[in-house]
Amino acid sequence: MNGTLIDSAVRFALHHETSTDYDLRIANLKAYANEPGYKIIGPTKPRGKPAGMILKNGYIVAQWGDLKRVDMTFSVTKSYLSTVAGLAYDNRLIRSLDDPLRDYVADQFDGEHNGKITWRHLLTQSSDWSGCLFDLCDWADRPPKQGTPDEWKNRALLEPGTTFEYNDVRVNLLAYSLLQVWRKPLPSVLKEKIMDPIGASTTWRWHGYENSYVTMDGAMVQSVSGGGHHGGGLFINTYDQARFGLLFSRKGKWKNLQLVSEKWVNAVHAPSAANRAYGLMWWLNTAHELGDVPPAVFYANGFGGNFIVVDQEHDLVVVVRWLEPNSLGALMQLVEQSLK
């Protein structure tokens, strides 16, 4: 790798810090001020300064910032949630991603419209599920700039699988549905099946909301959130993010253990029907959204400039914390050019 370009990439990351408020409660309240009844009901913590790491062939070639600091990672959590779905699929708890959820979950999928929704629809954010979960309603999450709450509530529903819509209530519904098939807390599944085997620290936490506890086989269990939209989600350090990214760079294999199937890893970065730039809760570079970066690159993406970027072809992983989000393409171009 070209050391000069790598040094330039590190300087670029340090000098393009996100403008997101350090107080992430304030940042959330500003970002989602147009959402009717918006409230923070999960944990938050102030964010840190820029941090990150570049791995090539499993080796750390560059790092910056406080790598052990545990920070919120917002929607990067969705890629971890997707992995728990993949584990359920690998273990035959989910027979097919095209099965309707009503065959697995006793509530939330009643009626003609919601009854059509499949696992794939939730994983690709194309379900247009209609309803409320933990006092949060789908229509109030990132509503259109025009219209009234009554119009949003009574909108015409779109055929599941046809239209991509980023919606955290429906992502939380996926977590709730996976809790029904695993029948134990999803953080426990992630810890046992993924994080412990890859050597992650004991400092990461996966939170839900203060009101997202459900009864599971006689015990109270928290249904976790898929991001930090209302607080909660995954709180994790840079080292652990890098290990997770490396697992996907190596197609689900860690040393001699196939922790998640290669079939699943391939599926997460296959373009979905509703959005060619989105797979199973991973973002894709199929249309060169990141500029002059290989189209096969895929990445986890969270509010405030949190990213895990995976380039399987070059066995390259880049973890970035608190980068100005529209600067990711320029950063990755410097890193990719260092390989030439």
PyMOL commands that set and color helices and strands:
alter all, ss='L'
color gray80, all
select helices_A, chain A and resi 3-15+24-31+74-90+101-103+114-116+119-123+138-140+149-153+168-182+186-195+238-249+262-268+325-337
alter helices_A, ss='H'
color red, helices_A
select strands_A, chain A and resi 51-56+59-64+71-72+132-133+136-137+205-216+219-224+233-236+253-254+257-258+283-284+298-302+306-311+316-321
alter strands_A, ss='S'
color yellow, strands_A
deselect
rebuild
show_as cartoon
